[in-house]
């Protein structure tokens, strides 16, 4: 019996030694992995600093901030020209005057709203983020029954990628401040500083010949965020001015 207990004790001691050995091995492995992580983090940090210094201060954060802004977003399926206009908008929001910001917003709206080549149907109205907040829903509905009314038909006929795509925008009249814009929301009269600009644009693709190609925009400073309050096709503007004069 005593001999059996001794053998059992010896076996238990071996097991304890094996457990301690495994623990030490695991601790070594954990220390090694922590070291690898620290080295990787240091390499990433060094490369980021090097990119910032060697690239004229063009760090990753600066690259992102140069391309994107906090006020508006770029569509996932944006065309190359939409991306170009959006990048211009981001730059203008940082350094431009209020007139230039209003103009840049109008251009960004045109590039998104009037482009059909990246739309899946008349349910996908572009540029809505640039419309004045309380008019968003009504404008979206109006667009589906007007400018986007035949989009589904044209997609079936030509394929969406072959449809109209805004490829250039011309500023015919630079943005300038006009009379304040007043609207009523929840029985409250609100008045905003307003800017006006006239734009014209060109398309590539099919079914573009019958689409609008020039308009006048009224952009308001809505608590620091520039939004389109109204816009009119230039044929209507010219007809109005011919009858009633400018203003």
C-alpha positions, 0 to 999 in steps of 0.5 A: 500500500505504501509503495502504491502511494509512493508511485501515485505521489511520483505520478502526481509530482510529474503532472505538476511539473508538466503543468508548471512547464506548460504555464511557463511556455504559455507565458513566454508565448504571451510575452513574445506576442505582446512584443510583436504587437508592440513592434508592429504598433511602433512601425505603424507609428514611425511610418505615419510620422515619416509619411507626414514629414516626407509627404509635405505634411500629407498624413493619413488624417490630413488626406481624409480631411482633404477629401471628406467633410462633416456636413455632407457625404459622398455617394458610395457609387459616385461618378468620377466627376461627382467625386471631383466636385465633392472634393472641391466642396470640401476644400471650399468649406474650409477656406472659401467665402460664404458666397463660394460655399453656397456656389459649391453646394449648388454645384455638388447638388447638380452633379448628384441630382441630374446624373442618372448613370449611377441610379437604380430607379426613380426611388434613388433621388440624388442630392437630397442632402443639399436640400433645405431640411423641411423641404426634403421629403416633399422635394423627394416625392416631387422628383420621383414624379417629375425629373425622375419619372421616366428613369425606370423606363430609360434603364430598361431601354438603355441600361443605367450605366449608359444614361445621362451623366453630368460631366461639367458644370459652368458658373454663369453667374457667381453666387451673390447675396440677395434678399433674405429667404423667409419660410414658415415652419410649424407656424413659425416664420424663419428668415435666412441669409440667401445667396443666388447663383446661375449654373449650366451643365453638360451631360454624356450618355443617352436620353440627355437631350431632353433633360434640364441643363441650366438653372438658378439656385437660391441657397440659404445659410441654415444655421451655418449649413448651406442648403438649397431652398429653391431652384428654377430652370432658366427658361422659366426664369427668362420668361418671368424676367421678360414679363416682370423684369429682373428681381 
